[in-house]
């Protein structure tokens, strides 16, 4: 009997010792587990943070002119892999090359003529939105001669111009009419397909008048030493005090992309704004980048940039300026903006 009790006592001690060891082992394991859990949570948090950073490449289209000059610093940073986002840029000769790609989802954003942004919005049932104004007025009346010093002096004259059916035509007709000149009766406007045609005509003639945008004004002046800027159409527009500003280019985005990648849009706009400021503050360096990315030659860009009114206006200010501008075009020719003023959903305001 004593043997049996002794055996039970020994078993009890062994079980108690094993239990304590097990408890001690579990505690250590729990502590490690707690540490591991903390590490796992940290790793998960880091993974989540990394996942939260949208690494989608933004595909951007631009034109060979002022509307693309403003983002050359973003292009340079992207090439050097120092940009916040990853970008893929397409620089084209005309908006006709960009808009199909934008509408088909091959581009996410594009710099386009201001009125075209409204047309795209109206024609796609709101699939294209506007996120920023990137270029104010760049149109000038130039003359090989000394007869034009004000809009009134254009009456009875022949004006060579490009941009029929787009912003330049509507701008010229509007400003002429507001200055008491009937654009269909009091002047003769000869439309050409390319600014180079206008330059060639002026080069061969003893005198002549043309409406041209920058940087083509600078290009023409390099070819024709006697060519001078006679009238700044941006100032003429402002003199009309119609509550709007003359615009040239804006940045548009696919609505689907904007909804899916809001953080990318926000960081892009910050980079873009810094780039536009860089271009205006560092003309010589920016001009070299303009040539590097095959927009225009550096020598031309250097002279043209101060006259290109490069900017980046977003949010409520963008909306107010664009609405005023589109209203003027609507009154002039509804088709110029796609038939009607865009609704508030046209304006992407974060």
C-alpha positions in Angstrom: 0.0 0.0 0.0 2.8 2.4 0.9 4.4 1.5 -2.4 1.3 2.4 -4.3 1.0 5.8 -2.4 4.6 6.5 -3.1 4.2 5.8 -6.8 1.1 8.1 -6.9 3.1 10.8 -5.1 6.0 10.5 -7.5 3.6 10.6 -10.5 1.9 13.7 -9.0 5.2 15.5 -8.6 6.3 14.6 -12.1 3.0 15.8 -13.5 3.2 19.0 -11.5 6.8 19.6 -12.6 5.8 18.9 -16.3 2.8 21.2 -16.0 5.0 24.0 -14.6 7.5 23.4 -17.3 4.8 23.4 -19.9 3.3 26.6 -18.5 6.7 28.2 -18.4 7.3 27.0 -22.0 3.9 28.4 -23.1 4.6 31.7 -21.5 7.9 32.1 -23.3 6.3 31.0 -26.5 3.4 33.5 -25.9 6.0 36.2 -25.2 7.8 35.3 -28.4 4.4 35.0 -30.1 3.6 38.4 -28.8 6.9 39.7 -30.1 6.4 37.8 -33.3 2.8 39.0 -33.6 4.1 42.6 -33.1 6.7 42.0 -35.8 4.1 40.3 -38.0 1.8 43.3 -37.5 4.6 45.7 -38.2 5.5 43.7 -41.3 1.8 43.6 -42.3 1.6 47.3 -41.6 4.6 47.9 -43.8 3.3 45.7 -46.5 0.0 47.5 -46.3 1.8 50.8 -46.5 3.7 49.6 -49.5 0.6 48.3 -51.1 -1.1 51.6 -50.3 1.5 53.5 -52.3 0.1 53.4 -55.9 2.9 52.5 -58.3 0.8 52.7 -61.4 2.6 54.4 -64.3 0.8 57.5 -65.4 0.6 57.8 -69.2 0.5 61.4 -70.3 0.1 63.0 -73.7 1.3 66.5 -74.7 1.7 68.7 -77.7 4.8 70.2 -79.3 4.2 73.7 -77.9 3.6 75.7 -74.7 1.1 73.3 -73.2 3.9 70.7 -72.8 6.7 73.1 -71.8 5.4 73.3 -68.2 6.0 69.7 -67.3 9.5 69.2 -68.7 11.0 69.1 -65.2 8.6 66.2 -64.4 9.8 64.5 -67.6 13.4 65.0 -66.5 12.9 63.7 -63.0 11.0 60.8 -64.4 13.9 60.0 -66.8 16.3 60.2 -63.8 14.0 58.1 -61.7 13.7 60.8 -59.1 10.0 61.7 -59.7 7.4 60.8 -57.1 5.4 58.9 -59.6 6.3 56.8 -62.6 5.4 58.4 -65.9 5.2 57.6 -69.6 5.1 60.6 -71.9 3.9 60.9 -75.5 4.6 64.2 -77.3 2.5 64.6 -80.5 2.3 67.2 -83.2 -1.5 67.7 -83.0 -4.4 67.0 -80.6 -5.9 64.6 -83.2 -3.1 62.2 -82.4 -3.8 62.3 -78.6 -7.5 62.4 -78.2 -8.2 58.9 -79.7 -5.6 57.4 -77.3 -7.2 59.3 -74.4 -10.7 58.1 -75.2 -9.6 54.5 -75.8 -7.7 54.4 -72.5 -4.2 54.3 -74.0 -3.5 57.6 -72.2 -4.5 58.6 -68.7 -4.0 62.4 -69.0 -3.3 64.9 -71.8 -2.5 68.5 -72.3 -5.0 69.8 -74.8 -6.5 73.1 -76.1 -8.9 74.6 -73.6 -12.0 74.4 -75.7 -11.3 70.8 -76.7 -11.5 69.7 -73.1 -15.1 70.8 -73.0 -15.8 69.1 -76.3 -14.3 65.8 -75.1 -16.4 66.0 -71.9 -19.6 66.6 -73.8 -18.9 64.0 -76.4 -18.0 61.2 -73.9 -20.8 61.8 -71.5 -18.4 63.0 -68.8 -15.7 60.4 -69.3 -13.0 63.1 -69.6 -12.5 65.7 -66.8 -10.4 68.8 -66.4 -7.8 68.9 -63.7 -5.8 72.1 -64.3 -5.2 75.1 -66.5 -1.6 74.9 -67.8 -1.3 77.8 -70.3 -2.9 81.2 -70.5 -3.0 83.2 -73.7 -0.1 82.8 -76.3 -1.6 84.5 -79.3 -0.1 87.6 -80.9 -0.7 89.8 -83.9 2.6 90.2 -85.6 3.5 92.5 -88.5 6.3 92.9 -91.0 5.9 96.6 -91.1 4.8 99.5 -88.9 1.0 100.0 -89.6 -0.6 98.0 -86.8 -0.5 99.3 -83.2 -4.0 98.5 -82.0 -7.0 96.3 -82.9 -8.7 99.2 -84.7 -5.7 99.3 -87.2 -6.6 95.8 -88.5 -9.8 97.0 -90.3 -9.5 96.5 -94.0 -6.3 94.3 -93.6 -5.5 90.8 -94.6 -4.5 88.6 -91.7 -2.7 85.3 -92.1 -3.5 82.8 -89.4 -3.6 79.2 -88.3 -6.0 77.4 -86.0 -9.2 77.6 -88.0 -12.1 75.8 -86.2 -10.3 75.9 -82.8 -9.4 78.4 -80.1 -7.3 80.8 -82.2 -10.1 81.4 -84.7 -12.8 81.9 -81.9 -10.4 84.2 -80.0 -9.6 86.4 -83.0 -13.2 86.6 -84.2 -14.4 87.5 -80.7 -11.8 90.2 -80.1 -12.3 91.7 -83.5 -16.1 91.9 -83.0 -15.7 93.4 -79.5 -13.6 96.1 -81.1 -16.2 96.9 -83.7 -14.6 95.0 -86.5 -16.8 92.5 -88.4 -14.5 89.4 -88.9 -16.4 88.4 -92.0 -16.6 91.8 -93.7 -14.0 94.2 -92.3 -11.0 92.0 -92.6 -9.8 89.1 -94.7 -8.5 86.1 -92.8 -6.5 83.7 -94.8 -6.2 80.4 -92.9 -3.2 78.2 -93.2 -2.7 74.7 -91.9 0.8 75.3 -90.3 2.6 78.3 -88.8 5.5 77.5 -91.1 3.3 78.4 -94.1 2.6 81.8 -92.5 6.3 82.4 -91.9 7.1 81.5 -95.5 4.5 83.9 -96.8 5.8 86.8 -94.6 9.4 86.0 -95.5 8.7 86.5 -99.2 6.5 89.6 -98.9 7.6 93.2 -98.3 4.9 93.5 -95.6 2.3 91.4 -93.9 0.2 90.7 -90.9 -0.4 87.4 -89.1 -1.9 86.0 -86.0 0.5 83.4 -84.5 1.0 81.6 -81.2 4.2 81.3 -79.2 6.7 79.7 -79.7 6.1 80.2 -83.4 6.3 84.0 -83.0 9.8 83.6 -81.8 10.6 81.1 -84.6 9.3 83.6 -87.2 11.3 86.4 -85.7 14.4 84.4 -86.0 13.7 84.0 -89.7 12.4 87.5 -90.3 14.4 90.1 -88.5 11.9 92.9 -89.2 8.9 91.0 -87.8 7.5 92.6 -84.7 4.8 91.9 -82.1 2.1 94.4 -82.9 -0.8 93.3 -80.5 -0.9 91.0 -77.6 -4.3 89.3 -77.8 -4.1 88.2 -74.2 -4.0 91.8 -73.1 -6.7 92.7 -75.6 -9.0 90.0 -74.1 -8.3 91.3 -70.6 -9.1 94.9 -71.7 -12.6 93.7 -72.6 -13.3 93.1 -68.9 -15.7 90.2 -69.6 -15.0 88.4 -66.3 -12.8 85.7 -67.9 -9.2 85.1 -69.0 -7.8 84.0 -72.3 -6.8 80.4 -72.1 -4.7 78.2 -74.4 -4.2 74.8 -72.8 -5.6 72.7 -70.0 -4.8 69.3 -68.5 -7.5 66.6 -68.8 -7.9 63.2 -67.2 -10.0 60.1 -67.8 -12.6 60.1 -65.1 -12.1 56.3 -64.4 -8.4 56.9 -63.8 -9.1 59.8 -61.5 -11.5 57.7 -59.4 -9.2 54.8 -59.2 -5.9 56.7 -58.5 -6.7 59.8 -56.4 -3.3 59.8 -54.6 -1.5 59.6 -57.9 -3.5 62.6 -59.2 -2.7 64.6 -56.1 1.1 63.9 -56.2 1.2 64.5 -60.0 -0.4 67.9 -59.6 2.2 68.8 -56.9 5.1 67.7 -59.2 3.5 69.5 -62.1 3.1 72.8 -60.2 6.7 72.6 -59.1 7.7 71.9 -62.7 5.8 74.9 -64.1 7.4 77.1 -61.4 10.8 75.8 -62.3 10.3 76.5 -66.0 9.3 80.1 -65.3 12.2 80.7 -62.8 14.9 78.8 -64.7 14.4 79.7 -68.3 17.8 78.7 -69.7 17.9 75.3 -67.9 14.2 74.7 -68.8 14.9 75.5 -72.5 17.5 72.8 -72.6 15.0 70.3 -71.3 12.4 71.5 -73.9 14.8 70.6 -76.6 15.9 67.4 -74.9 12.3 66.1 -75.0 11.8 67.2 -78.6 9.2 69.9 -78.0 11.1 72.9 -79.6 14.7 73.9 -79.9 16.4 75.3 -76.9 17.2 78.6 -78.5 13.6 79.1 -79.5 12.3 78.0 -76.1 14.7 80.4 -74.2 13.2 83.4 -76.0 9.6 82.1 -76.1 9.1 80.9 -72.5 8.7 84.4 -71.0 5.8 85.0 -73.5 4.1 81.6 -73.1 2.1 82.4 -69.9 2.9 78.9 -68.5 1.1 78.3 -65.2 -0.8 75.7 -63.2 -4.2 76.7 -61.8 -6.3 74.1 -60.1 -9.4 73.8 -57.9 -12.0 76.5 -57.5 -9.9 79.1 -59.3 -9.5 76.8 -62.3 -13.2 76.3 -62.4 -14.1 80.0 -62.2 -11.7 80.9 -65.0 -12.7 78.1 -67.3 -16.4 78.7 -66.9 -15.9 82.4 -67.8 -13.8 81.4 -70.8 -16.2 78.8 -72.1 -19.2 81.1 -71.7 -17.5 83.6 -74.1 -16.9 80.8 -76.6 -20.5 79.5 -76.2 -21.8 83.0 -77.0 -19.5 83.1 -80.0 -20.0 79.6 -81.4 -21.6 76.8 -79.3 -19.9 74.1 -81.4 -16.6 75.4 -80.1 -17.2 73.8 -76.7 -19.3 70.9 -77.7 -22.7 72.6 -77.8 -23.2 73.4 -74.1 -21.4 74.4 -71.0 -20.1 71.3 -69.1 -21.7 70.5 -65.7 -19.8 70.7 -62.4 -18.6 67.1 -62.8 -16.3 68.4 -65.6 -14.1 70.0 -63.0 -11.9 67.7 -61.0 -11.5 69.4 -57.7 -9.9 67.4 -54.9 
